[in-house]
Amino acid sequence: MEEILVRGRTGHAFVLARGERFKVVDVQGKQVSDLVAFLRDDPTERFSPGNTRKLNGRLKISRGGILYSTKCRPLLRITEDTVGEHDLLFSSCSAYDYRVRFGLTAPHASCLGILAGVLAPYGVSEPMIPDPFNIFQHTEVTPEWGLVTREPLSKPGDFIELQAEADCLVALTACPQDRNPCNGWTITDIKVILG
């Protein structure tokens, strides 16, 4: 078993063989982690939030839910989940949307930038990075079909465990979004437990 502490505003990438499991642990609570996955031998086949919603028949998934690829291949299966509240609707925060949503022109850490940095050694460039599975993110869909970001429900020590259904490359972040309640207004750490 290996534990990796992913400091707030950073990320980590790792390779999994089919059947291997990992946990994503919220160390202090209310911290989102953007997760993306790729087929290890062909990263052009990657996680698809749209296929995941369609093939699970749900806007949100928890224990038993499957993260599907762009070719509808199962990549990861949720085997345990102590929170049950994650997001499949939002894209990663980015330098592009910080300008549009918050009027930021100064550099600001973003999940897209973090993912691009940790995936570059594997030959995955920014345009190849899909929209993520936003672990612990609490999104409300209003009766008028609006999307509202709420503070996460996760508490210290809460976790989600996933099992690789194919040989995968996985990357995730400790999201740096501090302009809305996405991370409870405080950026903290995520722990990854492999094995």
C-alpha positions in Angstrom: 0.0 0.0 0.0 1.3 3.4 -1.0 0.0 6.8 0.3 0.6 10.0 -1.7 -0.3 13.4 -0.1 -1.5 15.7 -2.8 -1.0 19.2 -1.4 -3.7 21.9 -2.1 -3.3 23.5 -5.5 -1.2 20.5 -6.8 -1.9 17.2 -8.6 -0.6 13.7 -9.1 -0.7 11.2 -12.0 -0.3 7.4 -11.7 -0.7 4.2 -13.7 -3.1 1.4 -12.7 -3.4 -2.2 -13.9 -6.8 -3.7 -14.4 -8.2 -4.8 -11.0 -6.1 -2.4 -8.9 -7.8 -0.1 -6.5 -7.2 3.3 -5.0 -8.8 5.6 -2.6 -9.1 9.4 -2.8 -9.3 10.7 0.8 -10.5 14.2 1.8 -7.9 15.0 4.5 -9.6 18.0 6.2 -13.0 18.0 4.6 -14.8 20.1 1.9 -12.0 19.6 -0.7 -12.8 18.8 -4.3 -10.5 16.6 -6.5 -10.8 16.7 -10.3 -10.1 13.2 -11.6 -9.5 12.2 -15.3 -8.5 8.8 -16.7 -7.1 7.5 -20.0 -6.6 4.0 -21.5 -3.0 3.4 -20.6 -1.9 2.1 -24.0 -4.0 4.6 -26.0 -4.6 7.9 -24.2 -6.7 9.2 -27.1 -9.4 7.0 -25.5 -10.2 8.9 -22.3 -12.8 9.5 -19.7 -16.2 10.8 -21.0 -18.6 12.5 -18.6 -21.3 12.3 -21.3 -21.0 8.6 -21.8 -20.7 8.1 -18.0 -24.0 10.0 -17.5 -25.7 8.2 -20.4 -24.6 4.6 -19.6 -25.2 4.9 -15.8 -28.5 6.7 -16.6 -27.8 9.3 -13.9 -26.5 12.8 -13.5 -24.6 11.7 -10.3 -22.9 8.4 -9.5 -21.8 6.7 -6.3 -21.0 3.2 -5.2 -21.4 0.8 -8.1 -21.2 3.6 -10.7 -18.8 3.2 -13.7 -16.7 5.8 -15.3 -16.8 5.2 -19.1 -14.4 6.2 -21.9 -15.0 8.0 -25.1 -15.5 4.5 -26.7 -17.9 3.4 -23.9 -15.3 1.2 -22.3 -15.5 0.9 -18.5 -12.3 2.6 -17.1 -13.0 2.9 -13.3 -15.7 1.5 -11.0 -16.7 3.1 -7.7 -16.4 0.3 -5.1 -16.8 2.4 -1.9 -18.0 5.9 -1.2 -18.6 7.6 2.2 -20.0 10.8 0.7 -22.2 10.0 -2.3 -22.0 13.5 -3.7 -19.8 14.1 -6.7 -20.1 16.1 -9.9 -20.3 15.0 -13.6 -21.5 18.4 -15.0 -18.7 21.0 -14.5 -15.5 21.3 -16.5 -12.2 21.9 -14.7 -11.5 25.4 -13.5 -9.1 27.0 -15.9 -7.3 30.2 -16.7 -9.9 30.6 -19.4 -12.9 30.4 -17.2 -11.4 32.5 -14.4 -11.3 35.4 -16.8 -14.9 34.9 -17.9 -16.5 33.9 -14.5 -14.5 36.0 -12.1 -12.8 38.7 -14.2 -9.3 37.5 -13.2 -6.5 38.6 -15.4 -3.6 37.7 -13.1 -2.3 34.1 -13.1 -4.3 31.8 -10.8 -3.8 28.0 -10.2 -6.4 25.9 -12.0 -7.2 22.2 -12.2 -6.8 22.3 -16.0 -3.3 23.7 -15.6 -2.4 21.3 -12.8 -3.6 18.3 -14.8 -1.7 19.5 -17.9 1.5 19.7 -15.7 1.2 16.2 -14.2 0.1 14.6 -17.4 2.9 16.1 -19.6 5.5 13.4 -18.7 3.0 10.8 -20.1 2.7 12.6 -23.4 -0.8 14.0 -22.7 -1.2 17.7 -23.6 -3.9 20.1 -22.5 -6.2 19.6 -25.5 -6.3 15.9 -24.7 -7.6 16.4 -21.2 -11.3 15.6 -20.8 -13.8 17.2 -18.5 -13.3 15.6 -15.1 -15.2 13.5 -12.5 -15.3 16.1 -9.7 -14.9 14.1 -6.6 -16.7 15.6 -3.5 -18.0 18.5 -5.6 -21.6 19.4 -4.5 -23.6 20.7 -7.4 -27.3 21.5 -7.2 -29.5 21.4 -10.3 -32.3 23.8 -9.6 -36.0 23.3 -10.8 -35.2 25.9 -13.5 -32.3 23.8 -14.7 -29.7 26.1 -13.3 -26.4 24.8 -11.8 -25.4 26.0 -8.3 -22.1 25.2 -6.6 -22.5 24.4 -2.9 -19.9 23.6 -0.2 -18.9 20.0 -0.3 -20.6 17.5 2.1 -17.3 15.6 2.7 -15.8 15.6 6.2 -12.3 14.9 7.3 -11.4 11.3 6.4 -14.2 10.8 3.9 -13.2 8.8 0.8 -14.1 7.3 -2.5 -12.5 4.0 -3.6 -12.3 3.1 -7.3 -11.2 0.0 -9.1 -9.5 0.0 -12.5 -11.7 -1.9 -15.1 -8.9 -1.5 -17.7 -5.2 -0.6 -17.6 -5.4 3.1 -16.9 -3.5 6.4 -16.5 -5.2 8.4 -13.8 -4.6 12.0 -12.8 -6.2 14.1 -10.1 -5.9 17.4 -8.3 -6.5 19.1 -5.0 -8.6 21.8 -6.6 -7.4 25.4 -6.2 -10.8 27.1 -6.8 -11.2 29.8 -4.1 -13.7 32.1 -5.9 -16.9 30.2 -5.0 -18.0 27.6 -2.3 -16.6 24.7 -4.4 -13.9 23.9 -1.7 -15.6 25.5 1.3 -13.5 28.7 0.7 -10.3 27.0 1.9 -7.9 25.0 -0.2 -6.6 21.8 1.6 -5.0 18.5 0.8 -6.1 15.2 -0.8 -4.6 11.9 0.0 -4.3 9.0 -2.5 -4.0 5.5 -1.2 -2.9 3.0 -3.8 -3.4 -0.7 -3.2 
